[in-house]
Amino acid sequence: QVQLVESGGGLVQTGGSLRLACAASGRTFSGLDMGWFRQGPGEERQFVAASTNAGTFYSPSVRHRYTISRDHAKDILYLQMNSLNSEDTGVYYCAVRTRYSVNYDVTREGEYDYWGQGTQVTVSS
């Protein structure tokens, strides 16, 4: 049974930083695409960043501020978030893609098969 558990969220002031972690268990995650999504207040869940065999991908709104990384030995996915502002507020979800296919879009929510429960990030001014 695949399980993803996010941690590291909290309340931070504008300009601050947070590091989120997603602990994965239940199977081997090496070689699988993993991503972070955010759901802001009253918004749909949106792509933030992904770590894939083809490299890392970021939403334009977070590029140069966020860094996605993985500890393959421990099966942990990280998201380092810097220069936070109010638009970064939301619930952050970790996701993993276990299906095999080609020519898919890693920014699409529907491409991922398992999701964590999310961790709340609130940026205050």
PyMOL commands that set and color helices and strands:
alter all, ss='L'
color gray80, all
select helices_A, chain A and resi 86-88+109-111
alter helices_A, ss='H'
color red, helices_A
select strands_A, chain A and resi 3-7+10-13+18-25+33-39+45-52+55-58+66-71+76-81+90-97+114-115+119-124
alter strands_A, ss='S'
color yellow, strands_A
deselect
rebuild
show_as cartoon
